[in-house]
Amino acid sequence: MSLQQIIIHVRFAPNGRVIQIGQRPGKLTPNGWFDVLNTRASSAYQPLARGRGVFRLSRTAVDTLKQETAGPG
C-alpha cells in the first residue's frame, strides 16, 4: 500500500509575496497558507525557477495541516 503524494504548487510575485498556492484552506490568505507549510513542512519544499516552488506531502499530512489551521467553525 502506498501513500498518496500531493504536490502543492506555489507562485510568487517579484516582491516575494505568494500570489497562488494549491490546497489552500478558505480561511487563510495565500501567504498565510505558505507560512503554515513553510513552518511545519519546510523540508518538503523544493524551489523552482521563475518564482515558483512545490511542497511534496502525503495526503494525510495535508489533511492534518488543514484541520489544524481551520480553527473553530
C-alpha positions as CSV (number, residue, x, y, z in Angstrom):
1,M,0.0,0.0,0.0
2,S,1.5,3.4,-1.0
3,L,0.6,6.8,0.4
4,Q,-0.9,9.3,-2.0
5,Q,1.5,12.2,-2.5
6,I,0.2,15.7,-3.0
7,I,2.1,18.4,-4.9
8,I,1.2,21.9,-3.8
9,H,2.3,24.4,-6.3
10,V,3.3,27.9,-5.2
11,R,3.8,31.1,-7.3
12,F,5.5,34.2,-6.0
13,A,5.2,37.8,-7.1
14,P,8.5,39.6,-7.9
15,N,8.3,41.2,-4.4
16,G,8.2,37.7,-2.7
17,R,4.5,37.6,-1.8
18,V,2.6,34.4,-2.6
19,I,0.1,35.0,-5.4
20,Q,-1.1,31.5,-5.9
21,I,-0.8,28.3,-3.8
22,G,-2.7,25.0,-4.0
23,Q,-4.8,23.2,-1.4
24,R,-5.3,26.4,0.5
25,P,-8.0,26.4,3.2
26,G,-10.6,29.1,2.6
27,K,-9.8,30.9,5.9
28,L,-6.2,31.5,5.1
29,T,-4.6,34.0,2.7
30,P,-2.1,32.6,0.2
31,N,0.8,34.0,2.3
32,G,-0.8,32.5,5.5
33,W,-1.0,29.0,4.0
34,F,2.6,29.3,2.7
35,D,3.7,30.3,6.2
36,V,2.0,27.2,7.7
37,L,3.5,24.9,5.2
38,N,6.9,26.5,5.5
39,T,6.9,26.3,9.3
40,R,5.6,22.8,9.6
41,A,6.9,21.1,6.4
42,S,9.9,23.2,5.1
43,S,11.8,20.0,4.3
44,A,9.2,19.1,1.8
45,Y,9.7,22.3,-0.2
46,Q,11.5,22.5,-3.5
47,P,12.2,25.9,-5.0
48,L,11.8,26.1,-8.8
49,A,12.8,28.7,-11.4
50,R,10.7,31.8,-12.3
51,G,9.2,32.5,-8.9
52,R,7.7,29.1,-8.3
53,G,8.1,26.2,-5.9
54,V,6.4,23.0,-4.7
55,F,5.7,21.2,-1.5
56,R,5.6,17.4,-1.8
57,L,3.5,16.0,1.1
58,S,1.3,12.9,1.8
59,R,-2.4,13.4,1.6
60,T,-2.5,12.6,5.4
61,A,-0.1,15.4,6.1
62,V,-2.0,17.9,4.0
63,D,-5.3,17.0,5.6
64,T,-3.8,17.2,9.1
65,L,-2.4,20.7,8.4
66,K,-5.7,21.9,7.0
67,Q,-7.6,20.6,10.1
68,E,-5.1,22.3,12.5
69,T,-5.4,25.6,10.7
70,A,-9.2,25.6,10.3
71,G,-9.9,26.6,13.8
72,P,-13.3,26.6,15.3
73,G,-16.1,26.6,12.7
